[in-house]
Amino acid sequence: MPRTPLTPQTIVAAAADLADRDGFDAIVVSAVARQLGVQTASLYGHVRDREAILSGVQELALAELADAVGAAIAGRSRRDALVAMGDAQRDFARGHPGRWESLQRRADTGVVRSEAAARVSGQTVAVLRGYRLADDDIVHAARMSGATVAGFVALERTGAFDHRDQSVDESWRRSIDALDVVFTSWTPSVEEGAS
């Protein structure tokens, strides 16, 4: 079977698959080279270093997450869109744990300014605009939504919810419902210095 040609994209994809299998910290240049069946030195003609690979995995994960969220929220608004976005994020985290883990780390400027990051950000803003939040309030609401999803997924992944009989899926649904209540009743921020 012929080997896949080495490109920055194939290297990043192999690293992302490695992360899903073994964890994000498993991404080291030598392990990615083994994954591809090549010598470590062969990768350096296509990627600068480990940091470039890690950033590439983050950008790939953002693009894939944007595809999943975009498909889920299409034609939905308010609570339905919020549920769809949250479910898509949770499903992505479950199906691609290494890729998801990459998104829980600080991104470099190139990733932050990428088209993939803009898509994810734009989708979040679109969902929250359905609640008629002001632009400044959307930032706070996005942080709250992101923290809720990331925290729930992290606790679920470590088995922290395994010690009770109550359904984890019911807890998830109630968490998203609570966000809907908060965003529906959000009090607009007051301009600093306003009387």
C-alpha positions as a Markdown table, in Angstrom:
| # | Residue | x | y | z |
|---|---|---|---|---|
| 1 | Met | 0.0 | 0.0 | 0.0 |
| 2 | Pro | 1.5 | 3.3 | -1.0 |
| 3 | Arg | 2.3 | 5.8 | 1.8 |
| 4 | Thr | 0.4 | 9.0 | 2.0 |
| 5 | Pro | 2.6 | 11.9 | 0.8 |
| 6 | Leu | 3.9 | 14.1 | 3.5 |
| 7 | Thr | 2.3 | 17.6 | 3.6 |
| 8 | Pro | 1.6 | 19.9 | 6.5 |
| 9 | Gln | -2.0 | 18.7 | 6.4 |
| 10 | Thr | -1.2 | 15.0 | 6.5 |
| 11 | Ile | 1.2 | 15.6 | 9.4 |
| 12 | Val | -1.4 | 17.6 | 11.4 |
| 13 | Ala | -4.1 | 15.0 | 10.7 |
| 14 | Ala | -1.8 | 12.2 | 11.9 |
| 15 | Ala | -1.0 | 14.3 | 15.0 |
| 16 | Ala | -4.7 | 14.9 | 15.7 |
| 17 | Asp | -5.4 | 11.1 | 15.4 |
| 18 | Leu | -2.5 | 10.4 | 17.8 |
| 19 | Ala | -4.0 | 12.9 | 20.2 |
| 20 | Asp | -7.4 | 11.3 | 20.0 |
| 21 | Arg | -5.8 | 7.9 | 20.7 |
| 22 | Asp | -3.2 | 8.8 | 23.3 |
| 23 | Gly | -3.9 | 12.4 | 24.5 |
| 24 | Phe | -2.8 | 15.8 | 23.4 |
| 25 | Asp | 0.5 | 15.6 | 25.3 |
| 26 | Ala | 1.4 | 12.5 | 23.2 |
| 27 | Ile | 2.0 | 14.8 | 20.3 |
| 28 | Val | 5.8 | 14.9 | 19.9 |
| 29 | Val | 7.5 | 15.0 | 16.5 |
| 30 | Ser | 9.0 | 11.5 | 16.8 |
| 31 | Ala | 5.6 | 10.0 | 17.7 |
| 32 | Val | 3.9 | 11.7 | 14.8 |
| 33 | Ala | 6.7 | 10.4 | 12.5 |
| 34 | Arg | 6.1 | 6.9 | 13.8 |
| 35 | Gln | 2.4 | 7.3 | 13.2 |
| 36 | Leu | 3.2 | 8.2 | 9.5 |
| 37 | Gly | 5.9 | 5.5 | 9.2 |
| 38 | Val | 8.7 | 7.9 | 8.4 |
| 39 | Gln | 11.9 | 9.2 | 10.0 |
| 40 | Thr | 11.5 | 12.1 | 12.3 |
| 41 | Ala | 13.8 | 14.3 | 10.2 |
| 42 | Ser | 11.4 | 13.8 | 7.3 |
| 43 | Leu | 8.8 | 16.0 | 9.0 |
| 44 | Tyr | 11.0 | 19.0 | 9.3 |
| 45 | Gly | 10.8 | 19.7 | 5.6 |
| 46 | His | 7.0 | 20.3 | 6.0 |
| 47 | Val | 6.6 | 21.7 | 9.6 |
| 48 | Arg | 8.7 | 24.0 | 11.6 |
| 49 | Asp | 8.6 | 22.3 | 14.9 |
| 50 | Arg | 6.3 | 20.7 | 17.6 |
| 51 | Glu | 4.6 | 24.0 | 18.3 |
| 52 | Ala | 3.6 | 24.3 | 14.7 |
| 53 | Ile | 2.1 | 20.8 | 14.8 |
| 54 | Leu | 0.2 | 21.6 | 18.0 |
| 55 | Ser | -1.2 | 24.8 | 16.5 |
| 56 | Gly | -2.1 | 22.9 | 13.4 |
| 57 | Val | -4.1 | 20.4 | 15.5 |
| 58 | Gln | -5.9 | 23.3 | 17.2 |
| 59 | Glu | -6.9 | 24.8 | 13.9 |
| 60 | Leu | -8.0 | 21.5 | 12.5 |
| 61 | Ala | -10.1 | 20.8 | 15.6 |
| 62 | Leu | -11.7 | 24.3 | 15.3 |
| 63 | Ala | -12.5 | 23.7 | 11.6 |
| 64 | Glu | -14.1 | 20.2 | 12.4 |
| 65 | Leu | -16.0 | 21.6 | 15.4 |
| 66 | Ala | -17.3 | 24.5 | 13.2 |
| 67 | Asp | -18.5 | 22.0 | 10.7 |
| 68 | Ala | -20.3 | 20.0 | 13.4 |
| 69 | Val | -21.8 | 23.0 | 15.1 |
| 70 | Gly | -22.8 | 24.6 | 11.8 |
| 71 | Ala | -24.7 | 21.6 | 10.7 |
| 72 | Ala | -26.4 | 21.3 | 14.2 |
| 73 | Ile | -27.6 | 24.9 | 14.5 |
| 74 | Ala | -28.7 | 25.4 | 11.0 |
| 75 | Gly | -32.3 | 26.7 | 11.0 |
| 76 | Arg | -32.5 | 26.8 | 14.8 |
| 77 | Ser | -32.7 | 29.8 | 17.2 |
| 78 | Arg | -32.7 | 30.6 | 20.9 |
| 79 | Arg | -33.0 | 27.5 | 23.1 |
| 80 | Asp | -33.1 | 25.0 | 20.1 |
| 81 | Ala | -29.9 | 26.5 | 18.8 |
| 82 | Leu | -28.2 | 26.6 | 22.2 |
| 83 | Val | -29.1 | 22.9 | 22.8 |
| 84 | Ala | -27.9 | 22.0 | 19.3 |
| 85 | Met | -24.6 | 23.9 | 19.8 |
| 86 | Gly | -24.0 | 22.4 | 23.2 |
| 87 | Asp | -24.8 | 18.8 | 22.0 |
| 88 | Ala | -22.5 | 19.2 | 19.0 |
| 89 | Gln | -19.7 | 20.4 | 21.3 |
| 90 | Arg | -20.2 | 17.5 | 23.7 |
| 91 | Asp | -20.4 | 15.0 | 20.9 |
| 92 | Phe | -17.2 | 16.3 | 19.4 |
| 93 | Ala | -15.5 | 16.1 | 22.7 |
| 94 | Arg | -16.6 | 12.5 | 23.2 |
| 95 | Gly | -15.7 | 11.5 | 19.6 |
| 96 | His | -12.4 | 13.4 | 19.4 |
| 97 | Pro | -11.0 | 13.7 | 22.9 |
| 98 | Gly | -7.5 | 14.7 | 21.8 |
| 99 | Arg | -8.8 | 17.3 | 19.4 |
| 100 | Trp | -11.1 | 18.7 | 22.1 |
| 101 | Glu | -8.2 | 18.8 | 24.6 |
| 102 | Ser | -6.3 | 20.9 | 22.1 |
| 103 | Leu | -9.1 | 23.5 | 22.3 |
| 104 | Gln | -8.8 | 23.7 | 26.1 |
| 105 | Arg | -5.3 | 25.2 | 25.8 |
| 106 | Arg | -4.1 | 28.7 | 25.0 |
| 107 | Ala | -3.9 | 29.2 | 21.2 |
| 108 | Asp | -1.2 | 31.2 | 19.5 |
| 109 | Thr | -2.1 | 34.4 | 17.5 |
| 110 | Gly | -2.2 | 32.5 | 14.2 |
| 111 | Val | -4.8 | 30.1 | 15.5 |
| 112 | Val | -6.9 | 32.8 | 17.1 |
| 113 | Arg | -6.9 | 34.8 | 13.9 |
| 114 | Ser | -7.7 | 31.7 | 11.7 |
| 115 | Glu | -10.7 | 31.3 | 9.5 |
| 116 | Ala | -11.7 | 28.2 | 11.6 |
| 117 | Ala | -11.6 | 30.3 | 14.9 |
| 118 | Ala | -13.7 | 33.0 | 13.2 |
| 119 | Arg | -16.3 | 30.4 | 12.2 |
| 120 | Val | -16.6 | 28.9 | 15.7 |
| 121 | Ser | -16.8 | 32.4 | 17.2 |
| 122 | Gly | -19.3 | 33.5 | 14.6 |
| 123 | Gln | -21.5 | 30.5 | 15.3 |
| 124 | Thr | -21.5 | 31.2 | 19.0 |
| 125 | Val | -22.3 | 34.9 | 18.5 |
| 126 | Ala | -25.2 | 33.9 | 16.1 |
| 127 | Val | -26.7 | 31.6 | 18.7 |
| 128 | Leu | -26.4 | 34.2 | 21.4 |
| 129 | Arg | -27.8 | 37.0 | 19.2 |
| 130 | Gly | -31.0 | 35.1 | 19.3 |
| 131 | Tyr | -31.3 | 36.2 | 22.9 |
| 132 | Arg | -31.1 | 39.8 | 21.9 |
| 133 | Leu | -27.9 | 40.4 | 24.0 |
| 134 | Ala | -25.8 | 43.5 | 23.5 |
| 135 | Asp | -22.4 | 43.0 | 21.9 |
| 136 | Asp | -20.5 | 43.4 | 25.2 |
| 137 | Asp | -23.0 | 41.0 | 26.9 |
| 138 | Ile | -22.4 | 38.4 | 24.2 |
| 139 | Val | -18.8 | 38.2 | 25.2 |
| 140 | His | -19.8 | 37.4 | 28.8 |
| 141 | Ala | -22.5 | 35.0 | 27.7 |
| 142 | Ala | -20.1 | 33.2 | 25.4 |
| 143 | Arg | -17.6 | 32.8 | 28.2 |
| 144 | Met | -20.3 | 31.4 | 30.5 |
| 145 | Ser | -21.6 | 29.0 | 27.8 |
| 146 | Gly | -18.0 | 27.8 | 27.0 |
| 147 | Ala | -17.1 | 27.3 | 30.7 |
| 148 | Thr | -20.3 | 25.3 | 31.3 |
| 149 | Val | -19.7 | 23.0 | 28.3 |
| 150 | Ala | -15.9 | 22.6 | 29.0 |
| 151 | Gly | -16.4 | 22.0 | 32.7 |
| 152 | Phe | -19.2 | 19.5 | 32.2 |
| 153 | Val | -17.2 | 17.6 | 29.6 |
| 154 | Ala | -14.1 | 17.6 | 31.7 |
| 155 | Leu | -15.9 | 16.2 | 34.7 |
| 156 | Glu | -17.8 | 13.7 | 32.7 |
| 157 | Arg | -14.6 | 12.5 | 31.0 |
| 158 | Thr | -12.8 | 11.9 | 34.4 |
| 159 | Gly | -15.8 | 9.9 | 35.7 |
| 160 | Ala | -16.7 | 12.5 | 38.3 |
| 161 | Phe | -20.4 | 11.8 | 37.7 |
| 162 | Asp | -20.3 | 8.0 | 37.9 |
| 163 | His | -21.1 | 7.9 | 41.6 |
| 164 | Arg | -24.8 | 8.8 | 41.5 |
| 165 | Asp | -27.8 | 7.1 | 40.0 |
| 166 | Gln | -29.2 | 10.2 | 38.3 |
| 167 | Ser | -28.8 | 10.4 | 34.6 |
| 168 | Val | -25.8 | 12.3 | 33.4 |
| 169 | Asp | -27.7 | 13.2 | 30.2 |
| 170 | Glu | -30.5 | 14.7 | 32.4 |
| 171 | Ser | -27.9 | 16.8 | 34.2 |
| 172 | Trp | -26.5 | 17.9 | 30.9 |
| 173 | Arg | -30.0 | 18.9 | 29.6 |
| 174 | Arg | -30.7 | 20.8 | 32.9 |
| 175 | Ser | -27.3 | 22.6 | 32.5 |
| 176 | Ile | -28.2 | 23.8 | 29.0 |
| 177 | Asp | -31.7 | 24.7 | 30.2 |
| 178 | Ala | -30.2 | 26.8 | 33.0 |
| 179 | Leu | -28.1 | 28.7 | 30.4 |
| 180 | Asp | -31.3 | 29.3 | 28.4 |
| 181 | Val | -33.0 | 30.8 | 31.4 |
| 182 | Val | -30.0 | 33.0 | 32.2 |
| 183 | Phe | -29.7 | 34.3 | 28.6 |
| 184 | Thr | -33.4 | 34.8 | 28.3 |
| 185 | Ser | -33.5 | 36.9 | 31.5 |
| 186 | Trp | -30.1 | 38.6 | 31.1 |
| 187 | Thr | -29.9 | 42.1 | 32.5 |
| 188 | Pro | -28.1 | 44.4 | 30.1 |
| 189 | Ser | -24.7 | 45.7 | 31.3 |
| 190 | Val | -24.7 | 49.3 | 32.4 |
| 191 | Glu | -22.1 | 51.6 | 30.6 |
| 192 | Glu | -19.3 | 52.5 | 32.9 |
| 193 | Gly | -19.8 | 56.1 | 34.2 |
| 194 | Ala | -23.5 | 56.1 | 33.3 |
| 195 | Ser | -25.9 | 57.6 | 35.9 |
